[in-house]
Amino acid sequence: MKDLFTKLLLPVLFFVAGTALFAQEMKYPFQDPGLSIEERAEDLISRLTLEEKVGQLMYGAPAIERLGIPAYNWWNECLHGVARNGRATIFPQAIGMAATFDTDLMQRVGEAISDEARAKYNVSVANGFRRQYQGLTFWTPNVNLFRDPRWGRGQETYGEDPYLTSRIGVAFVKGLQGDHPKYLKSAAMAKHYAVHSGPEGLRHEFDAKVSMKDLWETYLPAFEALVTEARVEGVMGAYNRTNGDPCCAHPYLMQEVLREKWGFKGYFTSDCWALVDFYSGHKIVKTAPEAAALALNFGCNLNCGSTYPELLKSIEQGLTTEDMVDQNLKELLPTRFRLGLFDPPGTVPFDQIGPEVIACEEHLKLSREAAAKSIVLLKNNGVLPLKKDIGSLFVTGPTAAHAQALLANYYGLSDDLRTILEGIMGKTSPQTSVHYSQGALLDEPNRNPIDWFSGEAAVADVAIACVGISQLIEGEEGESIASRHKGDREDIGLPPNQVEFLKKIRANAKKLVVVITGGSAIACPEVYEMADALLFAWYPGEQGGNAVGDILFGDAVPSGRLPVTFPMSVEDLPPYEDYAMANRTYRYMEKEPLFPFGFGLSYTRFEYSALKVSPVQPDGSVSVEVTLANTGNYRGEEVVQLYLTDVAASVAMPKYALKGFQRVALWPGASRRVSFTLTPDMIKIVNEKGERVLEKGDFKVYVGGATPSSRSMALGAAQYAEGKFTVK
């Protein structure tokens, strides 16, 4: 009855609110939906005092009652579901959704999140609440490149490849913002611009130094794609400096590149309290008024923090002008108009989205689908899939019943979290004997030396050990309370106590299945050797346990692929503070990895044949076709990946570079012709000046189920086909 009452009451509240406000809605031109956004913004700015203008540049913009303008808080989050504002569907963490290599899925996830966002906003406004995390401007996605697995926030990204990050990011933004010709459903944001990926402990003072080649080949492509293709509404500046200038007052990145070269028309915000770093961390100015003026003068339209009230002093001191304040407001305010926040209630098509969509059955199914598609099968000696009538199971490990391993960071809340243990129990039949014991702590040795758990592994037909890390160990600066490095990791292996725990289980188990949770690469060669089957589940969201159960018992066939390379050890990595791409990621790494980028196994087998690469066409493009066949016994989905190698470039180039991917579902015995198009831009190189140029010479094309390498083949990846073409 309560849900029914809410559904019936919400439209009434909107009608009452709309009726009460309508008389004043049309008092001023800025309230007229029939005028252009530019006209409305200019009219609004012309009616504000200087103090009111400065207030509107703050993330917590105050109400201006004399003009009928309500308060608005710009800061909201939806990294993998609406976050920090009560109940919402919790999807897998961003890195897990990248492992799906599924742009259609990502757009559907974005659409579901924006539905819930509008519903929560509508309810909040109807009840007079306009607090932080209740608005429609969402500060996501994080499209920084995950260049080093030690970075705790890498879990928020879409991995280490600029092309994959671009495609997943574009799809997600389109889902969030919608396709209405006049209104944004919600406003997405590309962050953290630019060249930002740790260390967390140094981010308030660090200068990320990069070559122009690395900048344009690796660090900027995803931002460019989100701005030029997805028309992302917001961009957030990073805490760090890049090549000397702070990212929230960077003349090259913010003006020359973002506004002029890419034609960005949205708003730019500082990361939260990043302007304080100008004088307390980077020490490029001495005072808050200087910091405020510096950011404003270079186009930081919005201050998440406490610095912009100092603009009144900045103007008094001649550091900036009221005209500059006006210019920044002209770039900032259109977002609120595009969201319909100044239009009469009920006129925006999304005003009628009600609370019934929040955590609805359809969204829970989508979360489960995303989680199942994200899980990567790294090893299988025939033990999987398990039979549901198996005689006995022993479930153990610190993450089996650990809800935090589902949530990751920037999460919403659910009354229906499904842990891995619950997901397993939902699959087993009544006659199956199941025993559970946690067995080990997350990141420290057991204080009680008595071992009552490893003997259970000897009794069971199969032992399922759930290990890994969680947000407690890796995450943002102050959030990971078990981290000794402000959210970053010093070592990239499993906590040593978990490895010792697994050795005890392995010594007794007849068959051992290991499920690892985590948001980054985990160097675990010992675990790979010990396990009969190995799954990497990421942080799989509220339905994650059910999804793991689906995979373990064969109701879903594994199809996730690694969006990051798993090194053998931390010793194989360059220094963490070094932002050069040499020896980083699959594109430039010289050391053999534990698991290569793009790798993932299936319960079925796929074969590639009959690769055809066309000559370069008159428009500069190249067509690539290959036949994919399912030669196994299960219906499955293969992630077909296309890699390009420039054989004789004039500058250092990636050994392989992902240029296309497609998910293809096939029944056993079926085959399909899969085609790709390499555009001229995909074939161009980035030279030392950061320019994209087309060079003559030979190129190799690889199409397969992982990065082409002997390591991929040794691990059991699908075969790949190889071809070539020449640019004359």
C-alpha positions in Angstrom: 0.0 0.0 0.0 2.9 2.4 0.8 4.4 2.0 -2.7 0.9 2.5 -4.2 0.4 5.7 -2.1 3.8 7.0 -3.2 3.0 6.4 -6.9 -0.3 8.2 -6.5 1.0 11.1 -4.4 4.0 12.1 -6.4 2.1 13.5 -9.5 -0.1 15.4 -7.1 2.9 16.9 -5.3 4.3 18.0 -8.7 0.9 19.5 -9.7 0.6 21.4 -6.4 4.2 22.6 -6.6 3.8 23.5 -10.3 0.6 25.4 -9.6 2.1 27.3 -6.7 5.2 28.4 -8.6 3.6 28.9 -12.1 2.6 32.5 -11.3 6.2 33.5 -10.8 7.7 31.1 -13.4 7.1 33.5 -16.2 8.0 36.8 -14.5 11.4 36.9 -16.2 12.8 35.9 -19.6 15.2 33.3 -18.0 12.1 31.4 -17.0 10.7 31.1 -20.5 11.3 27.7 -22.1 10.6 29.2 -25.5 13.8 31.3 -25.5 17.2 30.0 -26.3 19.4 28.8 -23.5 21.9 31.5 -24.3 19.2 34.2 -24.0 17.9 32.7 -20.8 21.4 32.5 -19.2 22.3 36.0 -20.1 19.0 37.4 -18.7 19.5 35.5 -15.5 23.1 36.7 -15.1 22.0 40.3 -15.7 19.7 40.1 -12.7 22.3 38.9 -10.2 24.4 41.0 -7.8 28.1 40.2 -7.7 27.7 38.4 -4.5 24.9 36.3 -6.0 27.0 35.5 -9.1 29.9 34.3 -6.9 27.5 32.1 -4.9 26.2 30.4 -8.1 29.8 29.4 -8.9 29.9 27.2 -5.8 28.9 23.5 -5.9 26.3 24.2 -3.2 24.6 27.1 -5.1 22.3 28.9 -2.7 18.7 29.9 -3.4 17.9 33.3 -4.7 14.4 33.8 -3.4 13.8 37.2 -4.9 14.1 35.6 -8.4 12.3 32.3 -7.5 15.6 30.3 -7.9 15.8 27.3 -5.6 19.1 26.1 -4.2 21.0 23.5 -6.2 23.9 21.2 -5.2 26.0 20.2 -8.2 27.8 17.3 -6.5 26.3 13.9 -7.2 27.8 10.5 -7.9 26.7 7.4 -9.9 29.9 5.5 -10.7 28.1 2.1 -10.8 24.7 3.2 -9.7 23.3 6.2 -7.9 25.6 6.6 -4.9 25.5 8.0 -1.4 21.8 8.7 -1.4 20.1 5.6 0.0 18.5 2.8 -2.0 19.6 2.3 -5.6 20.5 -0.6 -7.9 24.2 -1.4 -7.3 25.8 -2.5 -10.6 29.3 -4.0 -10.8 32.2 -1.6 -10.2 33.4 0.3 -13.3 36.4 -1.9 -13.9 34.1 -5.0 -13.9 31.7 -3.4 -16.4 34.7 -2.7 -18.6 35.5 -6.5 -18.4 32.2 -7.1 -20.3 33.6 -5.4 -23.4 29.9 -4.7 -24.1 28.9 -1.2 -25.2 25.2 -2.1 -25.5 25.2 -3.3 -22.0 26.9 -0.2 -20.7 24.4 2.1 -22.4 21.5 0.1 -20.9 23.2 0.4 -17.5 23.5 4.1 -18.0 19.8 4.4 -18.9 18.8 2.4 -15.8 20.9 4.6 -13.5 19.5 7.8 -15.0 16.0 6.6 -14.6 16.7 6.0 -10.9 18.5 9.4 -10.7 15.5 11.2 -12.1 13.1 9.3 -9.8 15.2 10.2 -6.7 15.5 13.8 -7.8 11.7 14.1 -8.4 10.9 12.7 -5.0 13.5 14.9 -3.3 12.3 18.1 -4.9 8.6 17.2 -4.2 9.6 16.9 -0.5 11.6 20.1 -0.5 15.1 18.4 -0.3 17.9 19.9 -2.4 21.0 18.6 -0.6 24.3 17.1 -1.8 23.8 13.9 -3.7 20.2 14.8 -4.6 20.8 16.7 -7.9 21.1 15.6 -11.5 24.7 16.6 -12.3 26.7 13.3 -11.8 30.4 13.4 -11.5 31.1 10.2 -13.4 32.6 8.4 -15.4 36.2 8.2 -14.4 38.1 7.8 -17.8 41.6 8.1 -16.4 43.9 5.4 -17.8 44.6 2.6 -15.3 48.4 2.7 -16.0 49.6 1.1 -12.7 47.8 -1.6 -10.6 49.0 0.0 -7.4 46.5 2.9 -7.8 43.6 2.3 -5.5 41.1 4.2 -7.6 41.9 2.3 -10.7 38.8 0.2 -9.9 36.8 3.3 -10.9 38.2 3.3 -14.5 37.6 1.2 -17.6 41.1 -0.2 -17.6 44.4 0.3 -19.2 43.5 0.7 -22.9 42.5 4.1 -24.4 40.3 2.6 -27.1 38.3 0.3 -24.7 38.0 3.2 -22.2 36.7 5.5 -25.0 34.0 3.0 -26.3 32.8 2.0 -22.8 32.8 5.6 -21.6 30.9 6.9 -24.6 28.2 4.3 -24.3 27.8 5.0 -20.6 27.5 8.8 -21.1 24.9 8.3 -23.8 22.9 6.2 -21.5 23.1 8.7 -18.6 22.3 11.8 -20.7 19.7 10.3 -22.9 18.8 11.3 -26.5 16.0 13.9 -26.0 16.4 16.8 -28.5 16.0 19.5 -25.8 16.6 18.1 -22.3 19.3 16.1 -20.6 18.0 13.2 -18.6 21.0 13.6 -16.3 24.4 15.3 -16.8 27.5 13.1 -17.0 31.1 14.2 -16.4 34.5 13.1 -17.7 37.1 13.0 -14.9 39.8 13.6 -13.8 41.2 15.8 -16.5 44.0 15.0 -17.2 46.9 12.6 -16.7 45.8 11.4 -13.2 46.3 7.9 -11.8 48.0 8.3 -8.4 49.8 8.1 -6.1 46.9 8.9 -3.9 49.2 10.2 -1.1 50.8 12.8 -3.4 47.8 13.9 -5.4 47.6 17.3 -3.8 51.2 18.2 -4.7 52.2 15.9 -7.5 53.3 17.0 -11.0 52.5 14.3 -13.6 55.1 14.8 -16.3 54.4 13.3 -19.7 55.6 13.6 -23.2 53.3 15.0 -25.8 53.3 11.6 -27.5 52.0 9.8 -24.4 49.6 12.6 -23.6 47.8 12.4 -27.0 48.3 8.6 -27.6 47.3 7.4 -24.2 46.0 9.9 -21.7 43.7 12.1 -23.8 41.8 9.9 -26.3 39.0 8.9 -23.9 38.4 12.5 -22.8 38.3 13.5 -26.5 35.8 10.8 -27.4 33.5 11.7 -24.5 33.6 15.4 -25.5 33.4 15.1 -29.3 31.2 11.9 -29.6 29.1 11.6 -26.5 28.8 15.4 -25.9 29.5 14.9 -22.2 28.1 17.8 -20.2 30.9 18.2 -17.6 34.6 17.9 -17.2 36.4 17.7 -13.9 39.9 18.9 -13.4 42.3 16.7 -11.5 44.1 17.5 -8.2 47.6 17.1 -9.7 49.6 19.3 -12.0 50.4 18.2 -15.5 53.7 19.3 -16.9 53.9 22.1 -14.4 50.4 23.6 -14.5 47.6 22.7 -12.1 44.9 20.8 -13.9 42.2 23.1 -12.6 44.0 26.2 -14.0 45.7 24.7 -17.1 45.8 27.0 -20.1 46.7 24.3 -22.6 44.4 21.5 -21.4 41.4 23.7 -20.4 41.4 26.3 -23.2 43.6 25.3 -26.1 42.6 21.6 -26.1 39.2 21.4 -24.4 37.4 24.5 -25.5 39.1 25.4 -28.7 40.3 22.1 -30.3 37.5 19.9 -29.1 34.8 22.5 -29.0 33.6 21.6 -25.5 30.3 23.5 -24.7 29.7 22.2 -21.2 30.9 23.1 -17.7 34.2 22.6 -16.0 34.5 21.9 -12.3 37.4 21.6 -9.9 37.9 18.3 -8.0 36.8 18.9 -4.5 39.0 21.3 -2.6 41.6 21.1 -5.4 41.9 24.9 -5.5 43.2 24.8 -1.9 46.1 22.7 -3.2 47.2 25.7 -5.3 48.6 27.3 -2.2 48.8 24.5 0.3 50.2 21.7 -1.9 51.5 22.9 -5.2 52.4 26.2 -3.8 52.0 28.0 -7.1 50.3 30.9 -5.3 50.3 32.2 -1.8 46.7 33.0 -1.0 43.1 31.8 -1.5 42.1 34.9 -3.5 45.0 34.3 -5.8 44.0 30.6 -6.2 40.4 31.6 -6.9 41.3 34.1 -9.6 43.8 31.8 -11.2 41.2 29.0 -11.6 38.4 31.4 -12.7 40.6 33.1 -15.3 41.4 29.8 -17.0 37.8 28.6 -17.1 37.1 26.6 -14.0 33.4 27.4 -14.0 32.5 25.7 -10.7 34.3 25.3 -7.4 33.8 22.1 -5.5 35.3 23.3 -2.3 35.5 26.5 -0.3 37.7 28.9 -2.4 35.4 30.8 -4.7 33.9 33.0 -2.0 37.3 34.6 -2.1 36.6 35.9 -5.6 35.2 39.1 -4.0 38.6 39.8 -2.6 40.2 38.7 -5.9 38.2 41.4 -7.7 39.1 44.0 -5.1 42.8 43.1 -5.5 42.6 43.4 -9.3 43.3 39.7 -9.9 40.2 39.1 -11.9 37.0 40.9 -12.9 33.2 40.7 -12.7 33.2 40.2 -16.5 35.3 37.0 -16.0 32.7 35.9 -13.4 30.0 36.5 -16.0 31.9 34.5 -18.7 32.2 31.5 -16.4 28.5 31.7 -15.5 27.7 31.7 -19.2 29.5 28.4 -19.5 28.1 27.0 -16.2 24.4 27.8 -16.1 23.3 26.2 -19.5 23.7 22.8 -17.9 20.9 23.6 -15.4 18.7 24.9 -18.3 19.4 21.7 -20.3 18.3 19.7 -17.3 15.1 21.7 -17.2 15.7 23.0 -13.7 14.3 26.5 -14.5 11.3 25.2 -16.4 7.8 24.9 -14.8 7.4 21.6 -13.0 5.8 19.0 -15.2 7.0 20.4 -18.5 10.2 18.3 -18.6 9.5 14.8 -20.0 11.4 13.1 -17.1 9.3 14.8 -14.4 6.9 11.9 -14.3 9.5 9.2 -13.6 8.5 7.8 -10.2 10.1 5.9 -7.3 8.8 2.5 -8.6 11.9 2.4 -11.0 14.3 2.5 -8.1 15.9 -1.0 -7.6 13.1 -2.4 -9.7 13.1 -6.0 -10.9 14.3 -5.1 -14.4 17.3 -3.2 -13.0 18.2 -6.0 -10.6 18.2 -8.4 -13.6 20.4 -6.0 -15.5 22.8 -5.8 -12.6 23.0 -9.6 -12.5 23.6 -9.8 -16.2 26.4 -7.2 -16.0 28.0 -9.1 -13.2 27.8 -12.4 -15.0 29.3 -10.9 -18.1 32.1 -9.3 -16.1 33.4 -12.4 -14.4 36.6 -13.7 -16.0 37.5 -17.4 -16.0 41.2 -17.6 -15.8 41.7 -21.3 -15.4 39.6 -24.5 -15.6 40.9 -28.0 -15.4 37.5 -29.4 -16.1 36.0 -28.9 -12.6 33.6 -26.2 -13.8 30.7 -26.0 -14.3 29.6 -27.7 -11.1 26.6 -30.0 -10.9 23.8 -28.7 -8.8 23.3 -32.1 -7.2 26.9 -32.4 -6.2 27.3 -34.4 -3.0 29.2 -31.9 -0.8 30.8 -28.5 -1.0 33.0 -26.6 1.4 32.8 -22.8 1.0 35.5 -20.8 2.7 37.6 -17.6 2.6 37.4 -14.0 3.8 35.3 -12.7 0.9 32.7 -15.5 0.7 30.3 -13.6 3.0 31.9 -10.2 2.8 29.4 -7.6 1.6 32.1 -5.0 1.1 33.6 -7.1 -1.7 30.4 -6.5 -3.6 30.2 -2.8 -3.2 33.5 -1.3 -4.2 33.6 2.5 -3.7 31.1 5.2 -4.6 28.1 2.9 -4.0 24.4 3.0 -3.3 22.6 0.9 -0.7 20.4 -2.2 -1.1 18.3 -4.3 1.1 19.1 -7.3 -1.0 22.9 -7.8 -1.2 23.7 -11.2 -2.4 27.1 -12.5 -1.2 29.0 -15.2 -3.0 28.0 -17.6 -0.3 24.4 -16.8 -0.8 24.8 -17.1 -4.5 26.2 -20.6 -4.1 23.5 -21.6 -1.7 20.9 -20.5 -4.2 22.1 -23.0 -6.7 22.7 -26.2 -4.7 20.0 -28.9 -4.4 18.6 -30.0 -1.0 20.7 -33.2 -0.9 23.9 -31.3 -1.3 25.9 -31.0 2.0 27.4 -27.5 2.3 29.7 -26.4 5.0 31.0 -22.8 5.4 33.8 -21.4 7.5 35.5 -18.1 6.9 38.9 -19.6 7.6 41.0 -16.5 7.2 40.9 -12.8 7.8 41.1 -10.3 5.0 44.5 -8.9 5.4 46.2 -10.2 8.6 47.0 -13.7 10.0 44.5 -15.4 12.2 45.1 -14.5 15.8 43.8 -17.9 16.9 46.3 -20.6 15.7 43.8 -23.4 15.8 42.9 -24.8 12.4 39.3 -26.0 12.3 38.8 -25.2 8.6 41.3 -26.9 6.3 40.2 -30.4 7.3 36.7 -29.6 5.9 38.3 -29.4 2.4 39.3 -33.0 2.6 35.7 -34.2 3.2 34.0 -32.1 0.5 33.8 -33.1 -3.2 34.8 -29.5 -4.1 36.2 -26.7 -2.0 35.4 -23.2 -3.1 37.8 -20.6 -1.6 36.8 -17.0 -1.9 39.7 -14.7 -1.5 40.9 -11.3 -2.7 40.7 -7.7 -1.6 38.0 -5.1 -1.1 37.4 -1.4 -0.8 38.9 -1.7 2.7 42.3 -2.3 1.2 42.2 -0.3 -2.1 40.3 2.9 -2.9 40.4 6.6 -2.6 42.7 8.7 -0.4 40.8 8.5 2.9 38.3 5.7 2.3 40.2 2.5 2.5 40.7 2.1 6.3 42.8 -1.1 6.0 45.3 0.6 3.6 48.6 1.8 4.8 49.1 3.9 1.7 46.0 6.1 1.5 44.1 3.6 -0.7 47.0 2.6 -2.9 48.8 -0.8 -2.7 52.5 -1.3 -2.1 52.4 -4.9 -3.3 49.9 -6.2 -5.9 49.7 -9.8 -4.7 47.1 -11.3 -2.5 47.6 -10.5 1.2 50.2 -13.1 2.3 47.9 -14.6 5.0 45.5 -15.5 2.2 48.1 -17.3 0.2 49.1 -19.3 3.3 45.4 -20.0 3.9 45.0 -21.3 0.3 48.1 -23.6 0.7 46.4 -25.3 3.7 43.2 -25.7 1.7 45.0 -27.0 -1.3 46.9 -29.6 0.7 43.6 -31.2 1.7 41.1 -30.4 -1.1 40.2 -33.0 -3.7 39.3 -30.2 -6.1 39.8 -26.5 -5.5 37.9 -23.6 -7.1 39.2 -20.2 -6.2 37.1 -17.0 -6.6 39.0 -13.7 -6.3 37.5 -10.3 -5.8 39.3 -7.1 -6.5 39.3 -3.9 -8.5 42.8 -4.2 -10.0 45.3 -6.7 -11.3 46.4 -9.2 -8.6 49.7 -10.9 -9.1 48.9 -14.5 -8.0 51.1 -17.1 -9.9 51.0 -19.3 -6.8 47.2 -19.2 -6.7 47.0 -20.1 -10.4 49.2 -23.2 -9.8 47.1 -24.3 -6.8 43.7 -23.8 -8.3 41.8 -26.4 -10.4 39.6 -23.5 -11.5 40.1 -19.7 -11.0 37.5 -17.0 -11.4 38.1 -13.2 -11.1 34.9 -11.6 -10.0 35.9 -7.9 -9.5 33.5 -6.1 -7.2 30.3 -7.4 -8.8 27.6 -5.3 -7.2 24.5 -6.3 -5.2 23.7 -9.3 -7.4 27.3 -10.4 -7.6 26.9 -13.5 -5.5 24.0 -14.7 -7.7 26.2 -14.0 -10.8 29.1 -16.0 -9.4 26.6 -18.8 -8.7 25.3 -18.6 -12.2 28.9 -19.0 -13.5 30.0 -21.8 -11.1 26.9 -23.9 -11.8 26.7 -23.3 -15.6 23.6 -21.2 -15.8 25.8 -18.6 -17.4 28.9 -19.3 -19.5 32.0 -17.2 -18.6 32.6 -14.4 -21.1 34.4 -11.6 -19.2 37.8 -10.4 -20.5 40.6 -8.7 -18.7 40.6 -4.9 -19.2 44.0 -4.8 -17.6 47.2 -6.8 -17.7 48.0 -8.9 -14.7 51.8 -8.7 -14.1 53.8 -11.6 -12.5 54.8 -9.3 -9.7 55.2 -5.7 -8.6 58.9 -6.0 -9.6 57.8 -6.0 -13.2 56.5 -2.5 -13.0 58.2 0.9 -13.5 58.4 3.3 -10.6 54.8 4.3 -9.5 55.5 8.0 -9.9 56.8 7.6 -13.5 54.0 8.6 -15.9 55.9 7.6 -19.1 54.2 4.7 -20.8 57.4 2.7 -21.5 57.0 -0.8 -20.0 53.5 -0.1 -19.0 50.2 -1.9 -20.0 50.0 -4.5 -22.7 50.8 -1.9 -25.3 54.4 -1.3 -24.1 55.2 -3.9 -21.4 58.3 -6.0 -22.1 57.9 -8.5 -19.3 55.8 -11.6 -19.8 52.5 -11.1 -17.9 50.7 -13.6 -15.7 47.5 -12.9 -17.6 47.4 -10.7 -20.7 45.0 -7.9 -21.5 41.8 -9.2 -23.2 42.2 -12.7 -21.8 39.4 -14.9 -20.5 38.3 -18.5 -20.9 34.9 -20.0 -21.6 33.2 -23.4 -21.1 33.1 -23.7 -24.8 35.8 -23.3 -27.5 36.0 -20.7 -30.3 38.1 -20.9 -33.5 39.1 -18.1 -35.9 39.7 -18.7 -39.6 39.5 -17.2 -43.1 40.8 -13.8 -42.2 40.4 -11.3 -45.0 42.1 -7.9 -44.9 41.2 -5.5 -47.8 43.7 -3.1 -49.4 43.5 0.5 -48.3 40.3 1.9 -49.8 40.1 5.3 -51.5 38.7 6.9 -48.3 41.8 5.5 -46.4 39.9 2.8 -44.5 40.7 -1.0 -44.3 38.1 -3.7 -44.0 38.8 -6.8 -41.9 36.6 -10.0 -41.9 37.1 -13.2 -40.0 35.0 -16.4 -39.5 34.3 -17.3 -35.8 33.1 -20.8 -35.0 31.9 -22.3 -31.8 33.5 -25.8 -31.8 32.6 -26.6 -28.2 29.5 -27.9 -26.4 28.0 -24.8 -24.8 26.3 -21.8 -26.2 28.7 -19.0 -25.4 29.7 -15.4 -26.1 33.1 -14.6 -27.5 34.7 -11.2 -27.3 36.3 -10.9 -30.8 39.2 -8.4 -30.5 41.1 -6.7 -33.3 44.7 -5.5 -32.7 46.9 -3.5 -35.0 50.7 -3.3 -35.1 52.6 -0.7 -37.1 55.6 -2.6 -38.3 57.9 0.2 -39.3 56.8 3.4 -37.6 59.2 6.4 -37.3 58.6 6.5 -33.5 58.1 4.0 -30.7 54.7 2.4 -31.1 52.6 0.0 -29.1 53.4 -3.7 -29.8 49.7 -4.2 -30.2 46.8 -1.7 -30.0 43.2 -2.6 -29.6 41.2 -1.1 -32.5 37.9 -3.0 -32.4 35.9 -5.5 -30.4 32.5 -7.3 -30.7 30.6 -9.6 -28.5 29.3 -12.6 -30.6 27.0 -15.3 -29.2 27.0 -18.7 -30.9 25.4 -22.0 -30.4 27.6 -25.1 -30.5 28.5 -25.9 -34.1 27.5 -22.4 -35.4 29.8 -19.9 -37.1 29.5 -16.3 -38.1 31.4 -13.9 -40.3 32.6 -10.9 -38.2 33.7 -7.7 -39.8 35.5 -4.5 -38.7 36.5 -1.3 -40.3 39.8 0.4 -39.6 39.4 4.1 -40.2 42.2 6.4 -41.2 42.4 7.8 -37.7 42.9 4.3 -36.3 45.9 3.8 -38.6 47.6 7.1 -37.8 50.5 7.3 -35.4 51.1 9.9 -32.8 54.5 11.5 -33.2 56.7 13.1 -30.6 54.9 16.5 -31.0 51.6 14.8 -30.2 50.4 15.1 -33.8 48.4 12.4 -35.5 49.9 11.6 -38.9 49.5 8.8 -41.4 52.8 7.1 -42.3 53.4 4.8 -45.2 54.5 1.2 -44.5 53.3 -2.2 -43.5 50.7 -3.0 -40.8 49.8 -6.3 -39.1 46.3 -7.1 -38.1 45.4 -9.7 -35.5 41.9 -10.9 -34.7 41.3 -13.2 -31.8 40.2 -13.8 -28.2 43.0 -12.0 -26.4 46.1 -10.0 -27.0 48.1 -12.1 -29.5 51.0 -13.7 -27.7 52.5 -17.1 -26.8 51.3 -16.4 -23.3 47.7 -16.1 -24.4 47.9 -19.4 -26.3 49.6 -21.2 -23.4 46.8 -20.1 -21.1 44.2 -21.6 -23.4 42.9 -18.4 -25.1 41.0 -18.9 -28.4 43.3 -19.0 -31.5 43.8 -15.8 -33.4 44.1 -15.0 -37.1 46.8 -12.8 -38.6 46.9 -10.6 -41.7 48.5 -7.5 -43.0 48.1 -4.4 -45.3 50.3 -1.7 -46.7 49.8 2.1 -46.7 51.5 3.4 -49.9 
